[in-house]
Amino acid sequence: MVQRRLVSGALGATQPFRLPMVLRLILSLPILRNLPGRLIGLGVWRVHVETGPSPSRP
């Protein structure tokens, strides 16, 4: 549904396509530009893995 609205608006427009204000803001600030990828890659919370004692080597 969103894709259909964006594509039809971009293809049928008589004026140049402009990104919505929120996307322009995200792309203009480096800290916000990197945030979506970081959230997807690392998640919101850091994962803490608990490991037992390492096995002793003979």
Buried (B, 14 or more C-beta within 10 A) or exposed (E): EEEEEEEEEEEEEEEEEEEEEEEEEBEEEEEEEEEEEEEEEEEEEEEEEEEEEEEEEE
